[in-house]
Amino acid sequence: MTANNEHLSLLDLPPLGAGRFAAIEDKLASLMRTRSDVVTMQGEALLPLEACIRSAARPGSTALNVVTGPYGETFGGWLRACGAEVVTVSAPFTGAVAPEQVAEALRERPEITLVSLVHAEAATGNTNPVAEIGALVREHGALLMLDAVASVGAEPLLTDEWGVDLCVIGGQKALAGPAGVSAVSVSERAWERIAANERAPRRSYLSLLDWKERWIDAGRSALPHAPAQLEMLALEQAVDRVAAEGLEAGVGRHRAASAALRAGVRELPGLAPYVLRDEDAAPAATTVRAEGDVAAGEVVAAALAADADVPLQGAAGPLAKEILRVNHYGRAADRAVVLACLEALAAGLSALGVLRGQDGTGTAERAVTVAGAAWDESVGR
């Protein structure tokens, strides 16, 4: 088949009907381990994340926002824009929030009705203890909104068991799927709170209630608008591929990538894992601190000059000089990819003069050997 015919095959697919759309949502619900309604929204995951906050937060309410990275900071701004008073619980970006911090905030502010939390912050490389926090939030009687975009498929996500009321996922990271569609599961408690919020968006792209009334309550028999067909089909294929591998196997692969990368980085002079404790490190991406006089961006540029195919990138904002990121999610959660990343980083450090001569070669070889052993140990557990 020619490239031109391949393009025609994508453009000339039969229409995606309501039944197929609903079946894809059911697959997402299974992946998320939920029996709640799942709304698949036709945009990147920031769309349902903002929709959740603007639907569940109301003027005069009090929300607890957990900040362990830039997305948590974004949620605080949306909550304030809704007229909510925001109680912020923060942890250093080098680790996770402690459940005790959340428990204390809930005790001190019994009027809290919504808690927003990021499961894994890819930008800072940390992951938070959702199960423990979810139990605290449910006992308090508040809603829990969880950003699971960087965690779904890379680590366990037990939406119902953990008491998550609004759980947002995207397809572009560990699922190795498209970025143009995303989904949110909505519990019955969340629907009740949203319906009671007179400021919840209506007749809007941000409206969860519109989806409920026009799609879910109507029996998912007629789509309320033209679907993003190619993205939906790609999302289905991504979820099917996760199921074919086995979710547990995929999670194990991501954990092995994290363990190997962190072990290897510890062998490279001038670099160190940014997240301090292994148990706080997100399996989907590893952040690395550049120490000494060399900036993280310089390391990334030099490493990519050595191997342009490795999934390295620099950080943005205030962390740009300090940290770089290895995106070992999806198909990049692979032993060969992780080792190639370490080889590229070592080559970059050599080009910058941090590693020199034979000592540099030995250091690079040691980092790769240690990382390979860490991978093998992780998958052998």
Salt bridges, closest charged atoms under 4 A:
GLU25 OE1 - ARG220 NH1 3.25
ASP26 OD1 - ARG220 NH2 3.01
GLU50 OE2 - ARG54 NE 2.64
GLU85 OE2 - ARG109 NH2 2.94
GLU111 OE2 - ARG109 NE 2.49
GLU155 OE1 - HIS119 NE2 3.39
ASP165 OD1 - ARG138 NH2 3.43
ASP165 OD2 - ARG189 NH2 2.95
GLU198 OE1 - ARG58 NH2 2.72
ASP210 OD1 - ARG202 NE 3.06
GLU213 OE1 - ARG202 NH2 2.72
ASP217 OD1 - LYS212 NZ 2.95
GLU236 OE1 - ARG20 NH2 2.77
GLU236 OE2 - LYS27 NZ 2.94
ASP240 OD1 - LYS27 NZ 2.97
GLU245 OE2 - ARG253 NE 2.83
GLU267 OE1 - ARG366 NE 3.25
ASP278 OD1 - ARG262 NE 2.80
ASP278 OD1 - ARG266 NH2 2.90
GLU279 OE2 - ARG277 NH1 3.23
ASP280 OD2 - ARG277 NE 2.95
GLU322 OE2 - ARG289 NH1 1.97
ASP376 OD1 - ARG335 NE 3.33
